Amino acid sequence: MKRDMLTIAALRKGCRAEAYAACGYNPGGDSSPFRNNFVQQFLEVGADIIVGSAFWKLIGEASTYDELLEIAKEVGQSTQALLP
C-alpha cells in the first residue's frame, strides 16, 4: 500500500491528487486510537491511513459516518427479528 501511495504521489506532478489507505471503521471505536501493529509498522495513522469517521468525512459529508451507523443499526434490528 505504501509503495502504491508513494507512486501516486510521484506521478501526480502538479495535479491535485491524494492517496490514502483507509479503514471504514475503527474496531475500538472512534474515541480510542486505531491499534493495528502491522499497519502501524508501515503507515502513519491520520497521515497515510484514514480510519473511521475521518475517512467518511473525507469522501462524504460531515454526517455520512453517523448516517451509515444508523443504517447499520436499522439493518441489524430488522435482521435480528428474522432469527429463530
N, C-alpha and C positions, 0 to 999 in steps of 0.2 A: 504494500500500500504506500509506504513512504517513498519508494522508488518512483511509483507512478505519479504521486503528488509532486515530487521534485521535477519529473519530466514535464508535466503540465506547466509548472511554474517557469521552467526554462524555455518552453516553446511559445509562451503567450506573447512575448516581445511587444509590449505596448498595448496589448489587448486587455480589456478588463475581464479577468477570469480568476477564479479562486478554486482551489482543490482542497477538499477535506475528506477525511474518513468520518463516518458517523455511526452512532448507535441511537436508534429511535427512542430508547428508554434507558434509564439507569436502574439496574436491579435493586439498588439500595435506596432508591427514591431521590428526587431532586435536592432534598435537603442534606444528603450525605455525599461526600466526594466519590467520584467514579473510581472503583478499585478493580483493576484487572492487570496483574503483573506482566502478562505477556504483552498487552497493548502498551502499557507504560514504559516498557523497555525501548520502544521504537517511536512512540508518538506522544506528544505533549497534549494533555487534556486541555481543551479550551483554545488551543492554537492549531494543532494538527487534527485532532478528533473532537467533534462536537457531539455532546451527549444530551439526551432527554429534551427538555423544553427549549434549551438553547438551539438545538437542531431544528425543531419545528418552528421556532420564531425566525430562524434564518431563511427557511424555504417557504414559510407561510406568513400568517399574521400573528400578532401577539396572543390571540385567543385560540389558535389552532391546536395547541397541545391540550388545553382544557377541554376543547370540543371532542378531541379524539378519546380522551379519558372518559368523557360522558357517554360516547357511543359504545366504547368497550364495556362500560358498566351496564348499559341497557341490553346489549347483546348477551352478556353474562347472565343477567337476570332472566331474560326470555328463554335462553337455552337451559338454564337450571330447572325451569318448570317442565321441560321435556324429559328430564332424567327420571328413571324409575325410583 
